[in-house]
Amino acid sequence: MLFTTFPQFIALLILFLAGLFIGLGLHPGGAKWKTRYKDESDNYASFRREADKAQRDSNQRIAALEADLAKANERLAQRTDAPAGLRKDGVDDGRRIDPNTVTTTTPVAASAARPAVDRDDRDLTRIRGIDAPLARKLNDLGVTQFEDIESFTPQDEMALEERLSLPAGYITRENWREQAHLLRTGRHEEHADRFLGR
């Protein structure tokens, strides 16, 4: 009778294990897992490449926007009619316009005369889109009257939106410059009809 002794059972166990390993080695399922592993590795590598490229693009865009903001601040600081209080680096230097020191000249001809300035030309909250806290922030930056807003360039608006954490294009959408012009020139009815929904 076979496999009655202990050495015979050991031999049988060795043959069984050898057959098992040979069968597993020859089974096609091993190649399937290798293929899946390779596919997953390739997918992850592709994802990392795309994520790294997106990060590089974002960093380049941020650097470009920061450079544009610095140029806008520099142009604003170099303008002779820039609002007081903004230094070249865009930091509030604390200067304010003293209305007692402003001198006016009498125009030579009536055609050269500017429209009369509104007495309330420092109440920026009359402009739709500017509430009291925003008006205070504008005053802190040296924007204190309608004429300051009226003289903004698109670059000034972008820089101001960045400084005040306003949504991009907010000043243009609210037509601050046009509203400031109407209020400064005393066209209150037209301003109310167009912007206050009267």
MIKESE-152946 format. One record per residue (C-alpha): x negated, y negated, z negated; residue number from 1. Coordinates in steps of 0.5 Angstrom, whole numbers, plus 500, padded with zeros to 3 digits. Layout:
% MIKESE-152946
<pt><X>X</X><Y>Y</Y><Z>Z</Z><roza>NUM</roza></pt>
...
END
This chain:
% MIKESE-152946
<pt><X>500</X><Y>500</Y><Z>500</Z><roza>1</roza></pt>
<pt><X>497</X><Y>493</Y><Z>502</Z><roza>2</roza></pt>
<pt><X>496</X><Y>487</Y><Z>497</Z><roza>3</roza></pt>
<pt><X>496</X><Y>491</Y><Z>491</Z><roza>4</roza></pt>
<pt><X>490</X><Y>489</Y><Z>488</Z><roza>5</roza></pt>
<pt><X>488</X><Y>482</Y><Z>486</Z><roza>6</roza></pt>
<pt><X>483</X><Y>481</Y><Z>491</Z><roza>7</roza></pt>
<pt><X>488</X><Y>483</Y><Z>497</Z><roza>8</roza></pt>
<pt><X>493</X><Y>477</Y><Z>494</Z><roza>9</roza></pt>
<pt><X>487</X><Y>472</Y><Z>494</Z><roza>10</roza></pt>
<pt><X>485</X><Y>474</Y><Z>501</Z><roza>11</roza></pt>
<pt><X>493</X><Y>473</Y><Z>503</Z><roza>12</roza></pt>
<pt><X>493</X><Y>467</Y><Z>500</Z><roza>13</roza></pt>
<pt><X>487</X><Y>464</Y><Z>504</Z><roza>14</roza></pt>
<pt><X>490</X><Y>467</Y><Z>510</Z><roza>15</roza></pt>
<pt><X>497</X><Y>463</Y><Z>509</Z><roza>16</roza></pt>
<pt><X>493</X><Y>457</Y><Z>507</Z><roza>17</roza></pt>
<pt><X>489</X><Y>457</Y><Z>513</Z><roza>18</roza></pt>
<pt><X>495</X><Y>458</Y><Z>518</Z><roza>19</roza></pt>
<pt><X>499</X><Y>453</Y><Z>515</Z><roza>20</roza></pt>
<pt><X>493</X><Y>448</Y><Z>516</Z><roza>21</roza></pt>
<pt><X>492</X><Y>450</Y><Z>523</Z><roza>22</roza></pt>
<pt><X>500</X><Y>449</Y><Z>524</Z><roza>23</roza></pt>
<pt><X>500</X><Y>442</Y><Z>521</Z><roza>24</roza></pt>
<pt><X>494</X><Y>440</Y><Z>525</Z><roza>25</roza></pt>
<pt><X>497</X><Y>443</Y><Z>532</Z><roza>26</roza></pt>
<pt><X>504</X><Y>440</Y><Z>531</Z><roza>27</roza></pt>
<pt><X>505</X><Y>434</Y><Z>535</Z><roza>28</roza></pt>
<pt><X>508</X><Y>430</Y><Z>529</Z><roza>29</roza></pt>
<pt><X>501</X><Y>427</Y><Z>527</Z><roza>30</roza></pt>
<pt><X>500</X><Y>424</Y><Z>534</Z><roza>31</roza></pt>
<pt><X>507</X><Y>420</Y><Z>533</Z><roza>32</roza></pt>
<pt><X>505</X><Y>417</Y><Z>526</Z><roza>33</roza></pt>
<pt><X>498</X><Y>415</Y><Z>529</Z><roza>34</roza></pt>
<pt><X>502</X><Y>412</Y><Z>535</Z><roza>35</roza></pt>
<pt><X>507</X><Y>408</Y><Z>530</Z><roza>36</roza></pt>
<pt><X>501</X><Y>406</Y><Z>526</Z><roza>37</roza></pt>
<pt><X>497</X><Y>403</Y><Z>532</Z><roza>38</roza></pt>
<pt><X>504</X><Y>399</Y><Z>534</Z><roza>39</roza></pt>
<pt><X>505</X><Y>396</Y><Z>527</Z><roza>40</roza></pt>
<pt><X>498</X><Y>394</Y><Z>527</Z><roza>41</roza></pt>
<pt><X>498</X><Y>391</Y><Z>534</Z><roza>42</roza></pt>
<pt><X>505</X><Y>388</Y><Z>532</Z><roza>43</roza></pt>
<pt><X>502</X><Y>385</Y><Z>525</Z><roza>44</roza></pt>
<pt><X>496</X><Y>382</Y><Z>529</Z><roza>45</roza></pt>
<pt><X>500</X><Y>379</Y><Z>534</Z><roza>46</roza></pt>
<pt><X>504</X><Y>376</Y><Z>529</Z><roza>47</roza></pt>
<pt><X>498</X><Y>373</Y><Z>525</Z><roza>48</roza></pt>
<pt><X>495</X><Y>370</Y><Z>532</Z><roza>49</roza></pt>
<pt><X>502</X><Y>367</Y><Z>533</Z><roza>50</roza></pt>
<pt><X>502</X><Y>364</Y><Z>526</Z><roza>51</roza></pt>
<pt><X>495</X><Y>362</Y><Z>526</Z><roza>52</roza></pt>
<pt><X>497</X><Y>358</Y><Z>532</Z><roza>53</roza></pt>
<pt><X>503</X><Y>355</Y><Z>530</Z><roza>54</roza></pt>
<pt><X>499</X><Y>353</Y><Z>523</Z><roza>55</roza></pt>
<pt><X>494</X><Y>350</Y><Z>528</Z><roza>56</roza></pt>
<pt><X>499</X><Y>346</Y><Z>532</Z><roza>57</roza></pt>
<pt><X>502</X><Y>343</Y><Z>526</Z><roza>58</roza></pt>
<pt><X>496</X><Y>341</Y><Z>523</Z><roza>59</roza></pt>
<pt><X>494</X><Y>337</Y><Z>530</Z><roza>60</roza></pt>
<pt><X>501</X><Y>334</Y><Z>530</Z><roza>61</roza></pt>
<pt><X>500</X><Y>332</Y><Z>523</Z><roza>62</roza></pt>
<pt><X>493</X><Y>329</Y><Z>524</Z><roza>63</roza></pt>
<pt><X>496</X><Y>325</Y><Z>530</Z><roza>64</roza></pt>
<pt><X>502</X><Y>322</Y><Z>526</Z><roza>65</roza></pt>
<pt><X>497</X><Y>320</Y><Z>521</Z><roza>66</roza></pt>
<pt><X>493</X><Y>317</Y><Z>526</Z><roza>67</roza></pt>
<pt><X>499</X><Y>313</Y><Z>529</Z><roza>68</roza></pt>
<pt><X>501</X><Y>311</Y><Z>522</Z><roza>69</roza></pt>
<pt><X>494</X><Y>308</Y><Z>521</Z><roza>70</roza></pt>
<pt><X>494</X><Y>304</Y><Z>528</Z><roza>71</roza></pt>
<pt><X>501</X><Y>302</Y><Z>526</Z><roza>72</roza></pt>
<pt><X>499</X><Y>299</Y><Z>520</Z><roza>73</roza></pt>
<pt><X>493</X><Y>296</Y><Z>523</Z><roza>74</roza></pt>
<pt><X>497</X><Y>293</Y><Z>528</Z><roza>75</roza></pt>
<pt><X>502</X><Y>290</Y><Z>523</Z><roza>76</roza></pt>
<pt><X>496</X><Y>287</Y><Z>518</Z><roza>77</roza></pt>
<pt><X>493</X><Y>284</Y><Z>524</Z><roza>78</roza></pt>
<pt><X>499</X><Y>280</Y><Z>527</Z><roza>79</roza></pt>
<pt><X>499</X><Y>273</Y><Z>525</Z><roza>80</roza></pt>
<pt><X>506</X><Y>273</Y><Z>523</Z><roza>81</roza></pt>
<pt><X>506</X><Y>280</Y><Z>519</Z><roza>82</roza></pt>
<pt><X>510</X><Y>280</Y><Z>513</Z><roza>83</roza></pt>
<pt><X>506</X><Y>278</Y><Z>507</Z><roza>84</roza></pt>
<pt><X>504</X><Y>283</Y><Z>502</Z><roza>85</roza></pt>
<pt><X>502</X><Y>288</Y><Z>507</Z><roza>86</roza></pt>
<pt><X>494</X><Y>289</Y><Z>507</Z><roza>87</roza></pt>
<pt><X>490</X><Y>293</Y><Z>513</Z><roza>88</roza></pt>
<pt><X>490</X><Y>299</Y><Z>509</Z><roza>89</roza></pt>
<pt><X>498</X><Y>299</Y><Z>508</Z><roza>90</roza></pt>
<pt><X>498</X><Y>297</Y><Z>501</Z><roza>91</roza></pt>
<pt><X>502</X><Y>292</Y><Z>498</Z><roza>92</roza></pt>
<pt><X>497</X><Y>287</Y><Z>496</Z><roza>93</roza></pt>
<pt><X>502</X><Y>283</Y><Z>491</Z><roza>94</roza></pt>
<pt><X>502</X><Y>277</Y><Z>496</Z><roza>95</roza></pt>
<pt><X>509</X><Y>273</Y><Z>497</Z><roza>96</roza></pt>
<pt><X>512</X><Y>268</Y><Z>501</Z><roza>97</roza></pt>
<pt><X>513</X><Y>261</Y><Z>497</Z><roza>98</roza></pt>
<pt><X>518</X><Y>258</Y><Z>500</Z><roza>99</roza></pt>
<pt><X>516</X><Y>251</Y><Z>497</Z><roza>100</roza></pt>
<pt><X>509</X><Y>251</Y><Z>501</Z><roza>101</roza></pt>
<pt><X>513</X><Y>253</Y><Z>508</Z><roza>102</roza></pt>
<pt><X>512</X><Y>247</Y><Z>512</Z><roza>103</roza></pt>
<pt><X>517</X><Y>245</Y><Z>518</Z><roza>104</roza></pt>
<pt><X>516</X><Y>241</Y><Z>524</Z><roza>105</roza></pt>
<pt><X>521</X><Y>237</Y><Z>527</Z><roza>106</roza></pt>
<pt><X>522</X><Y>239</Y><Z>534</Z><roza>107</roza></pt>
<pt><X>521</X><Y>235</Y><Z>540</Z><roza>108</roza></pt>
<pt><X>527</X><Y>236</Y><Z>544</Z><roza>109</roza></pt>
<pt><X>534</X><Y>239</Y><Z>542</Z><roza>110</roza></pt>
<pt><X>533</X><Y>245</Y><Z>547</Z><roza>111</roza></pt>
<pt><X>526</X><Y>247</Y><Z>543</Z><roza>112</roza></pt>
<pt><X>530</X><Y>247</Y><Z>536</Z><roza>113</roza></pt>
<pt><X>531</X><Y>254</Y><Z>533</Z><roza>114</roza></pt>
<pt><X>538</X><Y>255</Y><Z>530</Z><roza>115</roza></pt>
<pt><X>539</X><Y>253</Y><Z>523</Z><roza>116</roza></pt>
<pt><X>537</X><Y>258</Y><Z>518</Z><roza>117</roza></pt>
<pt><X>542</X><Y>261</Y><Z>514</Z><roza>118</roza></pt>
<pt><X>541</X><Y>259</Y><Z>506</Z><roza>119</roza></pt>
<pt><X>542</X><Y>267</Y><Z>504</Z><roza>120</roza></pt>
<pt><X>537</X><Y>269</Y><Z>509</Z><roza>121</roza></pt>
<pt><X>534</X><Y>273</Y><Z>503</Z><roza>122</roza></pt>
<pt><X>540</X><Y>277</Y><Z>502</Z><roza>123</roza></pt>
<pt><X>537</X><Y>283</Y><Z>506</Z><roza>124</roza></pt>
<pt><X>543</X><Y>287</Y><Z>503</Z><roza>125</roza></pt>
<pt><X>548</X><Y>284</Y><Z>508</Z><roza>126</roza></pt>
<pt><X>545</X><Y>288</Y><Z>513</Z><roza>127</roza></pt>
<pt><X>548</X><Y>295</Y><Z>514</Z><roza>128</roza></pt>
<pt><X>544</X><Y>300</Y><Z>512</Z><roza>129</roza></pt>
<pt><X>540</X><Y>296</Y><Z>507</Z><roza>130</roza></pt>
<pt><X>543</X><Y>297</Y><Z>500</Z><roza>131</roza></pt>
<pt><X>540</X><Y>294</Y><Z>493</Z><roza>132</roza></pt>
<pt><X>534</X><Y>299</Y><Z>492</Z><roza>133</roza></pt>
<pt><X>532</X><Y>299</Y><Z>499</Z><roza>134</roza></pt>
<pt><X>532</X><Y>292</Y><Z>499</Z><roza>135</roza></pt>
<pt><X>528</X><Y>292</Y><Z>493</Z><roza>136</roza></pt>
<pt><X>523</X><Y>296</Y><Z>496</Z><roza>137</roza></pt>
<pt><X>523</X><Y>292</Y><Z>502</Z><roza>138</roza></pt>
<pt><X>521</X><Y>286</Y><Z>498</Z><roza>139</roza></pt>
<pt><X>516</X><Y>289</Y><Z>495</Z><roza>140</roza></pt>
<pt><X>513</X><Y>291</Y><Z>501</Z><roza>141</roza></pt>
<pt><X>513</X><Y>283</Y><Z>503</Z><roza>142</roza></pt>
<pt><X>519</X><Y>284</Y><Z>508</Z><roza>143</roza></pt>
<pt><X>524</X><Y>278</Y><Z>504</Z><roza>144</roza></pt>
<pt><X>528</X><Y>275</Y><Z>509</Z><roza>145</roza></pt>
<pt><X>532</X><Y>276</Y><Z>516</Z><roza>146</roza></pt>
<pt><X>526</X><Y>273</Y><Z>520</Z><roza>147</roza></pt>
<pt><X>521</X><Y>279</Y><Z>518</Z><roza>148</roza></pt>
<pt><X>526</X><Y>284</Y><Z>520</Z><roza>149</roza></pt>
<pt><X>527</X><Y>281</Y><Z>526</Z><roza>150</roza></pt>
<pt><X>520</X><Y>281</Y><Z>528</Z><roza>151</roza></pt>
<pt><X>519</X><Y>288</Y><Z>527</Z><roza>152</roza></pt>
<pt><X>516</X><Y>292</Y><Z>533</Z><roza>153</roza></pt>
<pt><X>518</X><Y>299</Y><Z>534</Z><roza>154</roza></pt>
<pt><X>511</X><Y>301</Y><Z>531</Z><roza>155</roza></pt>
<pt><X>513</X><Y>297</Y><Z>525</Z><roza>156</roza></pt>
<pt><X>519</X><Y>300</Y><Z>524</Z><roza>157</roza></pt>
<pt><X>516</X><Y>307</Y><Z>525</Z><roza>158</roza></pt>
<pt><X>511</X><Y>305</Y><Z>519</Z><roza>159</roza></pt>
<pt><X>516</X><Y>302</Y><Z>515</Z><roza>160</roza></pt>
<pt><X>520</X><Y>309</Y><Z>515</Z><roza>161</roza></pt>
<pt><X>514</X><Y>313</Y><Z>513</Z><roza>162</roza></pt>
<pt><X>513</X><Y>308</Y><Z>507</Z><roza>163</roza></pt>
<pt><X>520</X><Y>308</Y><Z>505</Z><roza>164</roza></pt>
<pt><X>521</X><Y>316</Y><Z>506</Z><roza>165</roza></pt>
<pt><X>527</X><Y>314</Y><Z>511</Z><roza>166</roza></pt>
<pt><X>529</X><Y>319</Y><Z>517</Z><roza>167</roza></pt>
<pt><X>525</X><Y>318</Y><Z>523</Z><roza>168</roza></pt>
<pt><X>529</X><Y>312</Y><Z>528</Z><roza>169</roza></pt>
<pt><X>534</X><Y>310</Y><Z>522</Z><roza>170</roza></pt>
<pt><X>532</X><Y>303</Y><Z>523</Z><roza>171</roza></pt>
<pt><X>533</X><Y>303</Y><Z>530</Z><roza>172</roza></pt>
<pt><X>540</X><Y>307</Y><Z>529</Z><roza>173</roza></pt>
<pt><X>542</X><Y>302</Y><Z>524</Z><roza>174</roza></pt>
<pt><X>540</X><Y>296</Y><Z>529</Z><roza>175</roza></pt>
<pt><X>537</X><Y>292</Y><Z>523</Z><roza>176</roza></pt>
<pt><X>533</X><Y>287</Y><Z>528</Z><roza>177</roza></pt>
<pt><X>539</X><Y>285</Y><Z>532</Z><roza>178</roza></pt>
<pt><X>543</X><Y>285</Y><Z>525</Z><roza>179</roza></pt>
<pt><X>538</X><Y>280</Y><Z>522</Z><roza>180</roza></pt>
<pt><X>538</X><Y>276</Y><Z>528</Z><roza>181</roza></pt>
<pt><X>545</X><Y>275</Y><Z>528</Z><roza>182</roza></pt>
<pt><X>545</X><Y>273</Y><Z>521</Z><roza>183</roza></pt>
<pt><X>539</X><Y>269</Y><Z>521</Z><roza>184</roza></pt>
<pt><X>542</X><Y>265</Y><Z>527</Z><roza>185</roza></pt>
<pt><X>549</X><Y>264</Y><Z>523</Z><roza>186</roza></pt>
<pt><X>553</X><Y>269</Y><Z>527</Z><roza>187</roza></pt>
<pt><X>557</X><Y>272</Y><Z>521</Z><roza>188</roza></pt>
<pt><X>563</X><Y>273</Y><Z>525</Z><roza>189</roza></pt>
<pt><X>560</X><Y>277</Y><Z>531</Z><roza>190</roza></pt>
<pt><X>556</X><Y>281</Y><Z>526</Z><roza>191</roza></pt>
<pt><X>562</X><Y>283</Y><Z>522</Z><roza>192</roza></pt>
<pt><X>566</X><Y>285</Y><Z>528</Z><roza>193</roza></pt>
<pt><X>560</X><Y>289</Y><Z>531</Z><roza>194</roza></pt>
<pt><X>557</X><Y>292</Y><Z>525</Z><roza>195</roza></pt>
<pt><X>562</X><Y>292</Y><Z>519</Z><roza>196</roza></pt>
<pt><X>568</X><Y>294</Y><Z>523</Z><roza>197</roza></pt>
<pt><X>572</X><Y>288</Y><Z>522</Z><roza>198</roza></pt>
END
